[in-house]
Amino acid sequence: MGVQYQFEVRKFPNLPRAPIVEGVLHWQATASVDLDESSLRLQLEDKFPGYSLKSHHDIEAAFTDSPEGVEVKHSKTWKGFRLTKAENDKQVFVCQFKQDGITFSRLSPYTGWDEFMPYALEFWRAFVEICQPKEVARLGARYISEIPINSVEQVGDFIEDVSSPLKVIGIPPRSFFHQDTFDLPGTRYCVNLIRAVQSSQEDGGNSLIVDIDVFTAKGIDDFQSIETILSELRYIKNDVFFTVMKDADEKFKGV
């Protein structure tokens, strides 16, 4: 047998100044019942009174040539709702409650898994009750960190250096985008890891983006296992973060 990924072999510190700008949990699961926009709105307003609701629609335009000229036809398809909750006049929670699943986000300031995950589970349980899915095709945890930097040359201060082949002839990169996908041996999980430098059009500054997406590689029909899977997704996310980032426990430990 080959090497298998091991859980619970590392302990991770809490980072009061973690650079996370968004944490996302995504259940891809199709409703087995037809959803009615008005009825669903009433149910969600009743279950989540602290959230603002807005209908989500897909809008398409089709162009058809005819003897009378080009005809344009528009179609509008209702997909679900976008729910948002604000604190101190700033959006902190966003949920996309759609016919094919839910996506729940905690925006900056991210305050920790134990505060974030219970809110997401409330929406998942509501989705199960209302939409009666038979299977979760994909369950994922995605965490996006953003670190201000002065130049690409500073990237190596925060992450293991990404290959820059032209450095050998004295040409430094102005930006980069590097993506890796991993299958975790002996598990149901995969990891998509992105490291990139993003320039701000507003102030001309640069940011290092570290985007970690951990997700299941096969469907889940045992919903009793959801919380265990979420716990394992969290562990993998932390394992990747503290492996990729240099001295994270020192750089983001607080004031």
C-alpha positions as CSV (number, residue, x, y, z in Angstrom):
1,M,0.0,0.0,0.0
2,G,1.1,3.5,-0.7
3,V,1.4,6.4,1.7
4,Q,-2.0,7.5,3.1
5,Y,-2.9,11.0,4.3
6,Q,-3.1,11.1,8.1
7,F,-5.6,13.2,10.2
8,E,-5.0,14.6,13.6
9,V,-1.2,14.4,13.5
10,R,-0.7,18.2,13.8
11,K,-2.0,20.8,16.2
12,F,-2.7,24.2,14.7
13,P,-2.5,27.5,16.6
14,N,-5.3,30.1,16.5
15,L,-4.3,33.2,14.6
16,P,-5.9,36.4,15.9
17,R,-4.7,38.2,12.8
18,A,-5.3,35.5,10.2
19,P,-5.2,37.0,6.7
20,I,-8.5,35.3,5.7
21,V,-10.8,37.5,3.7
22,E,-13.5,34.9,3.0
23,G,-14.4,31.5,4.3
24,V,-16.8,29.4,2.2
25,L,-18.7,26.2,2.7
26,H,-20.4,24.8,-0.4
27,W,-22.9,21.9,-0.6
28,Q,-23.7,20.9,-4.2
29,A,-26.9,19.0,-3.9
30,T,-30.0,19.0,-6.1
31,A,-33.5,19.6,-4.7
32,S,-35.8,16.6,-5.3
33,V,-38.9,18.7,-5.1
34,D,-40.0,21.7,-7.1
35,L,-39.4,25.0,-5.4
36,D,-41.9,27.9,-5.6
37,E,-40.4,31.3,-5.3
38,S,-43.1,32.9,-3.1
39,S,-43.3,29.8,-0.8
40,L,-39.6,29.6,-0.4
41,R,-39.3,33.3,0.4
42,L,-41.8,32.9,3.2
43,Q,-40.0,29.9,4.6
44,L,-36.6,31.5,4.5
45,E,-37.9,34.7,6.1
46,D,-39.4,32.7,8.9
47,K,-36.3,30.6,9.5
48,F,-33.7,33.4,9.1
49,P,-35.3,36.7,10.3
50,G,-31.9,38.5,10.6
51,Y,-31.1,38.1,6.9
52,S,-32.1,40.2,3.9
53,L,-33.4,38.3,0.9
54,K,-33.0,38.9,-2.8
55,S,-34.2,36.7,-5.6
56,H,-31.4,35.2,-7.8
57,H,-32.2,35.0,-11.6
58,D,-30.3,33.9,-14.6
59,I,-30.9,36.2,-17.5
60,E,-30.1,35.2,-21.1
61,A,-30.5,37.0,-24.4
62,A,-30.8,35.2,-27.8
63,F,-30.4,36.8,-31.2
64,T,-32.4,35.5,-34.1
65,D,-32.0,36.6,-37.7
66,S,-35.3,37.1,-39.6
67,P,-36.5,38.9,-42.8
68,E,-37.6,41.7,-40.6
69,G,-34.1,42.0,-39.0
70,V,-32.4,40.8,-35.9
71,E,-34.8,39.8,-33.2
72,V,-33.7,39.8,-29.5
73,K,-35.4,37.5,-27.1
74,H,-34.8,37.6,-23.3
75,S,-35.4,34.9,-20.8
76,K,-35.3,35.1,-17.0
77,T,-35.0,32.0,-14.9
78,W,-35.4,32.1,-11.1
79,K,-32.7,30.1,-9.4
80,G,-33.1,30.8,-5.7
81,F,-32.3,33.5,-3.1
82,R,-29.3,35.4,-1.9
83,L,-29.4,36.1,1.8
84,T,-27.1,38.5,3.6
85,K,-26.6,39.5,7.2
86,A,-24.7,42.7,8.2
87,E,-22.9,43.7,11.4
88,N,-22.0,47.3,12.0
89,D,-23.3,48.2,8.5
90,K,-21.0,45.7,6.9
91,Q,-22.0,42.4,5.2
92,V,-20.5,39.5,7.1
93,F,-22.6,36.5,6.1
94,V,-23.8,35.6,2.6
95,C,-25.8,32.5,1.6
96,Q,-26.7,31.5,-1.9
97,F,-29.8,29.2,-1.4
98,K,-30.4,27.7,-4.8
99,Q,-32.1,24.7,-6.4
100,D,-28.7,22.9,-6.7
101,G,-27.4,23.6,-3.3
102,I,-26.1,26.2,-0.9
103,T,-23.0,28.3,-0.6
104,F,-22.4,30.0,2.7
105,S,-19.7,32.6,3.1
106,R,-18.2,34.5,6.1
107,L,-16.5,37.7,4.9
108,S,-13.8,39.7,6.6
109,P,-13.3,39.9,9.5
110,Y,-13.2,36.1,9.7
111,T,-13.7,35.2,13.4
112,G,-13.0,31.5,13.4
113,W,-14.5,28.1,12.4
114,D,-16.4,27.6,15.6
115,E,-18.3,30.8,15.1
116,F,-18.7,30.4,11.3
117,M,-19.7,26.7,10.9
118,P,-22.8,26.6,13.1
119,Y,-24.4,29.4,11.0
120,A,-23.7,27.4,7.8
121,L,-25.1,24.2,9.3
122,E,-28.4,26.0,10.0
123,F,-28.8,26.7,6.3
124,W,-27.8,23.2,5.3
125,R,-30.4,21.7,7.7
126,A,-33.0,24.1,6.2
127,F,-32.0,23.0,2.7
128,V,-32.5,19.4,3.7
129,E,-35.9,20.1,5.2
130,I,-37.2,22.2,2.4
131,C,-35.5,20.7,-0.7
132,Q,-35.1,17.1,0.3
133,P,-31.9,16.3,-1.6
134,K,-31.0,12.7,-2.0
135,E,-27.2,13.2,-2.3
136,V,-24.5,15.8,-1.8
137,A,-22.5,15.6,-5.1
138,R,-19.7,17.8,-3.6
139,L,-19.0,19.3,-0.3
140,G,-16.2,21.8,-0.1
141,A,-14.5,24.3,2.2
142,R,-12.7,27.2,0.5
143,Y,-10.6,29.8,2.3
144,I,-9.1,32.8,0.6
145,S,-6.3,34.8,2.3
146,E,-5.0,38.2,1.2
147,I,-1.7,39.7,2.3
148,P,-0.6,43.2,1.2
149,I,2.9,43.2,-0.3
150,N,5.0,45.9,-1.9
151,S,6.2,43.9,-4.8
152,V,6.3,40.3,-6.2
153,E,9.8,40.1,-4.7
154,Q,8.2,40.0,-1.3
155,V,6.2,36.8,-2.0
156,G,9.0,34.6,-0.7
157,D,8.7,36.2,2.7
158,F,5.3,34.6,3.1
159,I,5.1,31.4,1.0
160,E,7.5,28.9,-0.4
161,D,8.9,30.5,-3.5
162,V,7.0,29.9,-6.7
163,S,9.1,29.1,-9.7
164,S,10.2,32.2,-11.6
165,P,12.4,31.0,-14.5
166,L,13.5,34.3,-15.8
167,K,15.1,35.4,-12.6
168,V,18.3,33.6,-13.8
169,I,18.7,36.3,-16.5
170,G,17.8,39.1,-14.2
171,I,14.2,39.6,-15.1
172,P,11.9,39.6,-12.1
173,P,8.2,38.8,-12.5
174,R,5.6,41.6,-12.2
175,S,2.8,39.1,-11.3
176,F,2.2,35.4,-11.2
177,F,-0.6,32.8,-11.0
178,H,0.2,29.3,-9.8
179,Q,-2.4,26.5,-9.4
180,D,-1.9,22.9,-8.1
181,T,-4.5,20.2,-7.6
182,F,-3.9,17.3,-5.3
183,D,-5.6,14.0,-4.5
184,L,-5.1,13.1,-0.9
185,P,-4.2,9.4,-0.9
186,G,-6.5,7.0,1.0
187,T,-9.2,9.7,1.5
188,R,-12.3,11.0,-0.3
189,Y,-10.7,14.5,-0.6
190,C,-9.0,16.7,-3.1
191,V,-7.2,20.1,-2.7
192,N,-7.1,22.9,-5.2
193,L,-4.4,25.4,-4.2
194,I,-3.9,28.8,-5.9
195,R,-1.1,31.3,-5.2
196,A,-1.2,34.6,-7.1
197,V,-0.3,38.2,-6.9
198,Q,-3.1,40.6,-7.5
199,S,-2.7,44.3,-8.3
200,S,-5.2,46.8,-6.9
201,Q,-6.6,49.3,-9.5
202,E,-7.6,51.6,-6.7
203,D,-4.3,52.3,-4.9
204,G,-1.8,50.5,-7.2
205,G,-0.8,48.2,-4.4
206,N,-0.2,44.5,-4.6
207,S,-1.7,41.6,-2.7
208,L,-0.6,38.0,-2.3
209,I,-3.6,35.7,-2.7
210,V,-3.6,32.2,-1.2
211,D,-6.7,30.3,-2.2
212,I,-7.2,26.8,-0.6
213,D,-10.2,24.8,-1.8
214,V,-10.7,21.4,-0.1
215,F,-13.5,19.2,-1.4
216,T,-15.0,15.7,-1.6
217,A,-14.2,13.7,-4.7
218,K,-17.3,11.6,-4.6
219,G,-21.0,11.9,-3.6
220,I,-22.3,11.7,0.0
221,D,-25.7,10.0,0.7
222,D,-25.2,9.6,4.4
223,F,-26.1,13.0,5.7
224,Q,-25.2,11.9,9.3
225,S,-21.6,12.1,8.2
226,I,-21.7,15.7,7.2
227,E,-20.2,17.1,10.4
228,T,-17.4,14.6,10.4
229,I,-16.6,15.5,6.8
230,L,-16.6,19.2,7.7
231,S,-14.2,18.6,10.5
232,E,-11.9,16.7,8.2
233,L,-12.1,19.5,5.6
234,R,-11.1,22.0,8.3
235,Y,-8.1,19.9,9.3
236,I,-6.9,19.6,5.7
237,K,-7.4,23.3,5.1
238,N,-5.3,24.1,8.2
239,D,-2.7,21.5,7.2
240,V,-2.3,23.1,3.8
241,F,-2.3,26.7,5.1
242,F,0.4,26.0,7.7
243,T,2.5,24.1,5.2
244,V,2.4,26.6,2.5
245,M,2.7,29.8,4.6
246,K,6.1,30.6,6.2
247,D,6.1,31.1,9.9
248,A,2.3,31.8,9.9
249,D,2.1,31.3,13.7
250,E,4.5,34.2,14.2
251,K,3.4,36.5,11.4
252,F,-0.3,36.5,12.2
253,K,-0.4,35.7,16.0
254,G,-1.7,39.1,17.0
255,V,-0.5,42.5,18.3
